[in-house]
Structures are given as structure tokens and as C-alpha cells.
């Protein structure tokens, strides 16, 4: 709840924060990507740490570290200070989600996994539901700094709950940490993401941007070579041989790019282009999160009726169309129509991500659950950070093409179309799945392993 609340509040508060820190609102997307990138870099440690030290100890450490970093964000007086604190928050946040999910994966039968995952994510969905209106209220009538201080009492409650209820689950004989692999993946992802982030910006010379991206690609290529030669590789690339896992992580990444980009672009569209207050914009985007919460109770019967392949394939088209529909909004669009489109988008997006999260573990053996959970979450964080970077790059290119430094609905609309088309690429991964893919998860008998 802390992570999702903070993410949705921050997206809505970016225009106000940009004015306070004297920064361009488009450039402040780095406050989101710094967090997501740190989470992706440190996620590989989470599974190993839980196996080595126990889930309770790692969870408590992560909550305290996250709360401390949020306090640092609240006291930041410049963009570099904010980015450093956000990076620390991402590193701590990387330990929370996968560890909690790992406890569930090791204690739940596969035929109950989709229902269990739906229940598990409901508290996290309170963040997106409460975040937009609370964030809008704070930045409209108070200081944006309180969006970070808001996490401190939640963290205290989290410490009490973890101490009382979470067992210190750990794996006997935990494998050694793959330090070379951690270095290669961390440097590789940082180079690619931040190189991509700086395309079209004047802060760095072109040769530096090309060097970051090229160096990142080389490091990731070296990791692939390294992973084939060690037994304890930090990322188990053999998991990608499982078709259901690949469709969820790789195919789902194109959909999650839109998930990362849309809150950022909607905040700019509603507040900067339309001139709405943060509270008005927050109340509008509230509709999307409320619909997502409702969908959690609908996902299991839908999957039981139609299966993963058909649900993911049809829903991919619906979600992509809703992303593109956001680009049709203009200052004269009736607010009830904006609410309706956001409600529809949130509903079907939630179905898509619930299905993806469940199917990822359909054919994973119990002894590989830890590595699968880490790799799946890492792919999600990385896809969202790339999505935000893609959105910022598109907006800068569109403003340059229009010879303007001001964001308008006409500038933002093509970016929503591009994000929707990117999300549609995921369809290529879903239509190739066998018809009974992941059938064990929704109770259909006679399923076979969906392996290549």
C-alpha cells in the first residue's frame, strides 16, 4: 500500500513539484524512473536475501528503509536531492513486494493461486484508489512534501503487522549471491534506461547518451554469457524457456509500459494542458483505480470461463484502445465522458495484470518460485520505467516538432496513440499460447505444461 499510494500520489503531484523545484514538468519524470530503476536493479537481491536471512527480517528492514527514504524525499530542496532519496526508496521497495509474494507462493496450492493473488493485491490497490484524491487535496491546499511524510504512519503500522503475523520463512542452504551478475545487470539496466531517458535532451552530449546505451547493452550481453557458465546466476534465464512465463514477463512488458506512462501523461494532460487543479485531476483518475479494485473480484470467474489465452488476447486489444482513447480528450470534453473512459480502462487493465501475474507461475516448479518471483517483478519495474522514459521522450520530440515549449492536448494526444500501439505488441505473445495455458490455476483439469 505504501508503494502504490506513493506512486499514484507522486504522478498527480509532479506538475506542482516541478513549479516548486523550478524544473520542467516533463523532466521531473526522472523522479519516477529513479525509483523504478533502483527497484529493478535491487530486485534480484530480494529472493536471495529472503532465502538467506528470512522473510520477516528482510521485510522489516525494507519497511524501515523505505520510510526513511520517503522522509528524505519530503525534506529535499532540489531535484538531485529528490532523485537520491527516490533511488534509496526504490532500493528498499525492491525488498517488499517480492518477499511478500514469495511467502504466498510457498504456502498456496496452484488451483487457488489466482484467487490468492487477487486478495493479496487488494490492499495494494487501495493506494491507487486513495492516492489521486488524497494527493490532489495535499498539493492543492498544502505542501507536496506531505505526500512523502504520509507514508511514515503506514510504515509504523506495517512494522507492527509484520512483527505479529509474518513467519520468518527461509530456505535452508541458500545459494551464494552472484555478485558479478548483480553488477552486470545493474549497470546494464541503468545504462539502457538512463540513456533512453536522455534522448532528445540537452543536458548530456549525444556521445554520452550513446555511450550509456551502448555500455548498457554490452553489460546485459555479458550477463547472458555469464549466466550460462555459473549455477547460481542472479537471474535464471532458463525460465524464459517456459512459454507461459515468457508471455507474462516479456509480452506483458509492452502492456506495462503503458501502465507506467499513462498516469504520468494523464497528470500532464489534465493539469498542464487543461489547467485543472491537482485535486480535480486526482478525482478524475480516481475512477480508473476504483474500477481496478472492482475487477479483482471478477477476474477468477472470467479466467475460469474463457481461459488465459482468450482473456489476455481479447483484453490486450481493449486495453490498447483505451490508452489511445485518452488522446481524444480535450478541454471541452465532458467530464462524465472522461470518467467513463478512465473507468473502462482501469477495469480491463486490472483484469490484464491479474491474469499476467497469475499465469507467470503456472508452470514454475516449487524450487524455482523464488527466482521466478524476482525475475517477474524485476521485469514489471523495468517495463514501467521504460514506459515513463518513452513517454517523456515522445513528448519532447512532439514539442520540438510543433516548435513549442508548452504542453497542449494536441502535443500529448499522439503520445497516447504511440503508447497504445506499443501495448498492442503484447498480443503477439498471447495468441501463440496453447488453449489450455495455465489451466491448473483456474481449476480446469487436463491441463498440460505450456513449454516450448
C-alpha positions, 0 to 999 in steps of 0.5 A, a space after each residue: 500500500 505504501 508503494 502504490 499510494 506513493 506512486 499514484 500520489 507522486 504522478 498527480 503531484 509532479 506538475 506542482 513539484 516541478 513549479 516548486 523545484 523550478 524544473 520542467 514538468 516533463 523532466 521531473 519524470 526522472 523522479 519516477 524512473 529513479 525509483 523504478 530503476 533502483 527497484 529493478 536493479 535491487 530486485 534480484 537481491 530480494 529472493 536471495 536475501 529472503 532465502 538467506 536471512 528470512 522473510 520477516 527480517 528482510 521485510 522489516 528492514 525494507 519497511 524501515 528503509 523505505 520510510 526513511 527514504 520517503 522522509 528524505 524525499 519530503 525534506 529535499 530542496 532540489 531535484 538531485 536531492 529528490 532523485 537520491 532519496 527516490 533511488 534509496 526508496 526504490 532500493 528498499 521497495 525492491 525488498 517488499 513486494 517480492 518477499 511478500 509474494 514469495 511467502 504466498 507462493 510457498 504456502 498456496 496450492 496452484 488451483 487457488 493461486 489466482 484467487 490468492 493473488 487477487 486478495 493479496 493485491 487488494 490492499 495494494 490497490 487501495 493506494 491507487 484508489 486513495 492516492 489521486 484524491 488524497 494527493 490532489 487535496 495535499 498539493 492543492 491546499 498544502 505542501 507536496 512534501 506531505 505526500 512523502 511524510 504520509 507514508 511514515 504512519 503506514 510504515 509504523 503500522 506495517 512494522 507492527 503487522 509484520 512483527 505479529 503475523 509474518 513467519 520468518 520463512 527461509 530456505 535452508 542452504 541458500 545459494 551464494 549471491 552472484 555478485 558479478 551478475 548483480 553488477 552486470 545487470 545493474 549497470 546494464 539496466 541503468 545504462 539502457 534506461 538512463 540513456 533512453 531517458 536522455 534522448 532528445 535532451 540537452 543536458 548530456 552530449 549525444 556521445 554520452 547518451 550513446 555511450 550509456 546505451 551502448 555500455 548498457 547493452 554490452 553489460 546485459 550481453 555479458 550477463 547472458 554469457 555469464 549466466 550460462 557458465 555459473 549455477 547460481 546466476 542472479 537471474 535464471 534465464 532458463 525460465 524464459 524457456 517456459 512459454 507461459 512465463 515468457 508471455 507474462 514477463 516479456 509480452 506483458 512488458 509492452 502492456 506495462 509500459 503503458 501502465 507506467 506512462 499513462 498516469 504520468 501523461 494523464 497528470 500532464 494532460 489534465 493539469 498542464 494542458 487543461 489547467 485543472 487543479 491537482 485535486 480535480 485531476 486526482 478525482 478524475 483518475 480516481 475512477 480508473 483505480 476504483 474500477 481496478 479494485 472492482 475487477 479483482 473480484 471478477 477476474 477468477 470467474 472470467 479466467 475460469 470461463 474463457 481461459 488465459 489465452 482468450 482473456 489476455 488476447 481479447 483484453 490486450 486489444 481493449 486495453 490498447 484502445 483505451 490508452 489511445 482513447 485518452 488522446 481524444 480528450 480535450 478541454 471541452 470534453 465532458 467530464 462524465 465522458 472522461 470518467 467513463 473512459 478512465 473507468 473502462 480502462 482501469 477495469 480491463 487493465 486490472 483484469 490484464 495484470 491479474 491474469 499476467 501475474 497469475 499465469 507467470 507461475 503456472 508452470 514454475 516448479 516449487 524450487 524455482 518460485 523464488 527466482 521466478 518471483 524476482 525475475 517477474 517483478 524485476 521485469 514489471 519495474 523495468 517495463 514501467 520505467 521504460 514506459 515513463 522514459 518513452 513517454 517523456 521522450 515522445 513528448 519532447 520530440 512532439 514539442 520540438 516538432 510543433 516548435 513549442 515549449 508548452 504542453 497542449 492536448 494536441 502535443 500529448 494526444 499522439 503520445 497516447 496513440 504511440 503508447 497504445 500501439 506499443 501495448 498492442 505488441 503484447 498480443 503477439 505473445 498471447 495468441 501463440 499460447 496453447 488453449 489450455 495455458 495455465 489451466 491448473 490455476 483456474 481449476 480446469 483439469 487436463 491441463 498440460 505444461 505450456 513449454 516450448 
